[in-house]
Amino acid sequence: MNERGTIKWTSLMLPEHVQMLNEWTEEDNWKTKPILDEQQIEENSMKLQLAIHNNLTVEIKHYKDRYFHMAKGKLYKIDIVNKYIKIDNEERTKINLNDLIDVAID
């Protein structure tokens, strides 16, 4: 029912207004980046070290472009100086350490 009402009214609106409504709806879905405490950061760091030393598969939840993303694969680089990690998967994912939210080891 709600969808029908949106379609009905958007046909009477200017294209610019329809675009603004679509952007507003998209902004409502944006996620806020959580702030990790020291314990969570340390736990993630330990899991990353364990995974790279034992060649384990990890699943990493990270924040990028206002949304949460998941990346799964084996770690092949941890760059502490430039603060990023690289995962060996189809996309060769590069994740900024500041955007890392959670690490799970398979």
Backbone torsions as a table, in degrees:
resi	resn	phi	psi	omega
1	MET	NA	-47.1	-178.3
2	ASN	-61.3	-38.4	179.7
3	GLU	-61.7	-41.0	179.8
4	ARG	-61.7	-41.2	179.0
5	GLY	-64.5	-38.8	178.5
6	THR	-65.1	-45.5	179.1
7	ILE	-61.7	-42.5	-178.4
8	LYS	-60.5	-46.7	-175.6
9	TRP	-79.0	-31.5	-179.0
10	THR	-67.9	-24.3	177.3
11	SER	-68.6	-21.3	179.6
12	LEU	-94.9	-2.4	-175.3
13	MET	-98.6	159.0	174.2
14	LEU	-69.1	148.3	179.4
15	PRO	-56.0	-35.0	178.8
16	GLU	-64.0	-37.7	179.2
17	HIS	-70.5	-38.3	177.1
18	VAL	-62.2	-43.4	178.6
19	GLN	-62.1	-43.0	178.8
20	MET	-62.6	-41.1	177.7
21	LEU	-63.5	-41.7	178.7
22	ASN	-63.8	-41.7	177.3
23	GLU	-64.9	-40.5	178.9
24	TRP	-63.3	-42.1	178.3
25	THR	-63.7	-40.8	178.6
26	GLU	-64.3	-41.2	179.4
27	GLU	-63.1	-30.5	176.9
28	ASP	-63.3	-26.9	-178.8
29	ASN	-87.1	-7.2	179.6
30	TRP	-62.4	144.2	178.3
31	LYS	-102.8	151.5	174.8
32	THR	-96.6	142.4	-178.9
33	LYS	-72.5	124.7	179.6
34	PRO	-73.4	153.2	176.6
35	ILE	-99.9	118.8	-178.7
36	LEU	-85.9	143.5	175.0
37	ASP	-86.1	172.0	-176.0
38	GLU	-59.3	-37.0	-179.3
39	GLN	-65.4	-42.7	178.8
40	GLN	-65.6	-40.4	179.1
41	ILE	-63.7	-44.2	179.5
42	GLU	-64.9	-41.5	178.7
43	GLU	-63.6	-43.7	177.1
44	ASN	-62.0	-41.1	179.3
45	SER	-62.6	-42.9	179.2
46	MET	-64.3	-40.4	178.7
47	LYS	-65.5	-39.2	177.7
48	LEU	-64.1	-43.5	178.9
49	GLN	-63.3	-43.6	178.7
50	LEU	-61.7	-42.5	-178.0
51	ALA	-67.4	-41.7	-177.9
52	ILE	-73.6	-34.8	-179.8
53	HIS	-74.5	-28.6	-178.1
54	ASN	-108.3	9.5	178.5
55	ASN	53.2	48.6	-178.8
56	LEU	-96.2	154.3	176.1
57	THR	-82.1	135.8	179.3
58	VAL	-120.7	154.6	171.4
59	GLU	-122.1	118.3	-172.7
60	ILE	-115.2	127.9	174.2
61	LYS	-97.0	127.5	-179.2
62	HIS	-141.6	164.2	-176.8
63	TYR	-105.6	127.1	179.0
64	LYS	-153.7	133.7	176.6
65	ASP	53.7	43.3	175.3
66	ARG	70.0	16.0	178.1
67	TYR	-138.7	162.6	174.5
68	PHE	-90.8	140.7	179.7
69	HIS	-131.2	156.2	176.1
70	MET	-118.3	139.8	175.7
71	ALA	-133.1	134.1	-178.1
72	LYS	-129.1	137.1	178.4
73	GLY	162.0	-169.0	178.3
74	LYS	-97.4	139.9	176.8
75	LEU	-72.7	136.7	172.8
76	TYR	-125.0	-4.5	175.6
77	LYS	-159.0	134.7	169.8
78	ILE	-124.3	113.9	-179.4
79	ASP	-107.7	100.9	-177.3
80	ILE	-71.3	-36.7	-177.3
81	VAL	-64.6	-48.9	-179.1
82	ASN	-91.7	-1.3	173.7
83	LYS	59.4	58.2	173.3
84	TYR	-150.3	162.3	173.5
85	ILE	-125.9	156.4	175.7
86	LYS	-124.5	136.5	-179.6
87	ILE	-113.0	133.9	179.1
88	ASP	-85.2	90.9	175.0
89	ASN	-137.5	-169.2	-176.9
90	GLU	-58.1	-37.3	-175.5
91	GLU	-92.1	-7.0	-172.6
92	ARG	51.8	58.9	-173.1
93	THR	-64.4	132.2	174.6
94	LYS	-114.6	124.8	-176.0
95	ILE	-123.4	129.3	175.4
96	ASN	-69.8	133.7	-179.0
97	LEU	-61.5	-28.7	178.4
98	ASN	-70.8	-19.5	-179.9
99	ASP	-95.9	-3.5	-179.1
100	LEU	-71.6	131.2	-178.5
101	ILE	-110.6	-47.4	-178.0
102	ASP	-149.2	146.6	178.4
103	VAL	-124.1	128.8	174.7
104	ALA	-123.4	135.6	179.8
105	ILE	-102.0	128.6	177.5
106	ASP	-82.8	NA	NA
